[in-house]
């Protein structure tokens, strides 16, 4: 072997020679990648059958910048041109026809250009433009990375919500939070890896936080739902005052023995394995969840920071404070939903003002609190809706759906602070510079968590699936 290598080294290698002598190395690299993926699948599906929790912490593909995610979902579609995407020409040309062809919209009844009723100003050392809708978030812009060139594929709420949450607007697929916990597990084995607070029950409902074909332990655990006040939103049946814990443990052990005997006779059964793990997790949660849900232990100053002293912001403030407590305890992915309030086909001035008042201080408080606790550096906070709005009017004082352009922002977790990426056209109708599709957003979130979206796969129905399907590019321009 040494004689052959010396002979190659003493002359210039052709491409064919190089491939021949290095083929073993290429094969080894491919084999290592394949074995890594197989190991991930095995750990995910084994569950209680081999004593390994499917939520056990798993190693990322590479060094992560973020360890956890808080997703602040604004259901309905906030207007980019009224929040963070300042368009002077829209103000100047108010009432004039749109000077280019518009895309297909939902109502078909949009008219001339409609200026924003709110004033925009630059804030922070970064000089980010923010409308007067968000005076508190404006104070945090130097911690925020704005993506102003988002776009999606669906102009309807149902399809757009599914695309945002699962990567597909046509099929039931595992949700983003499920993929994250499948890939990384949970840092707290006494809590679910994925929690969604007051989720919507419309436009896809539970499909937006389900595990789809992934094992059941990766599904989102809801705390409350739409229509339930945050103060009343609790994980149900978390305590058992009638049966002592030692008796519960004996009951669960017996049930587990029976279920494992069933597994031994039938072989792999994902549904049964999921039930076994759910019983065990529910038992462990009895000691952890009640304390996490009790925000009365927070100081008065902290509660005011989140807007709990104001009846308008108190509800969403509770959700944001709960998100911080869950994230701090080791829950991998937490979603907070401001449920279906941003769909202003009319009454834009009234309703966007109300919505912003409800969420502005809580979101700013969350960012400030995470930073003060040293959590922001490895917690990725994501804000946005399922699409944006048209810069043209629907009726006299509304805006239609617009998946062609909208704004997201991120903070912490390895993104560039005080930074703006991408741009829309002069009126905010189309994303035109450095466009970021929802698939790209998903790929980037996974990348910041240390996962290659092309390697995070799960075999189902004869093919390997992933969150980004066959799409998605990491938006490297926003990574610090």
PyMOL commands that set and color helices and strands:
alter all, ss='L'
color gray80, all
select helices_A, chain A and resi 2-9+15-49+80-82+88-92+132-134+137-143+157-166+176-184+205-208+216-218+230-232+245-266+270-293+295-297+300-305+314-329+348-372+376-378+438-448+476-478
alter helices_A, ss='H'
color red, helices_A
select strands_A, chain A and resi 68-74+110-113+120-123+128-131+144-151+194-197+221-223+333-338+379-384+388-389+392-394+401-402+406-411+419-421+423-424+431-433+436-437+458-460+463-465
alter strands_A, ss='S'
color yellow, strands_A
deselect
rebuild
show_as cartoon
